[in-house]
Amino acid sequence: MESEVQKDELGNDITVWYLQRNPQFKHLNLCMNRIEDDCLEKISEVLGNSSDDFGFTISGNPMTAAKVKEIHSKVEKMHKKRIAD
């Protein structure tokens, strides 16, 4: 991950994070951050664009158990579809 400070439309400094592509990158650890339920769509997008051997850890965040279960279910369905094809 790499960050860059940019200006938003109001001139405020914001930090934008970029994922640098690396074929050896196999795990993203986002433990103990402030990732909440509203991040579900982006997390699902990352996992949907990842290979089956990619790992993603989000424990220690204020996401509800229901949302974590929803992410797990989406990944499980995606994996089953990949191995069936």
Secondary structure by P-SEA (a helix, b strand, c coil): cbbbbbbcccbbbbbbbbbbbbccccccccccccccccaaaaaaaaaaaccccbbbbbccccccaaaaaaaaaaaaaaaaaaaac
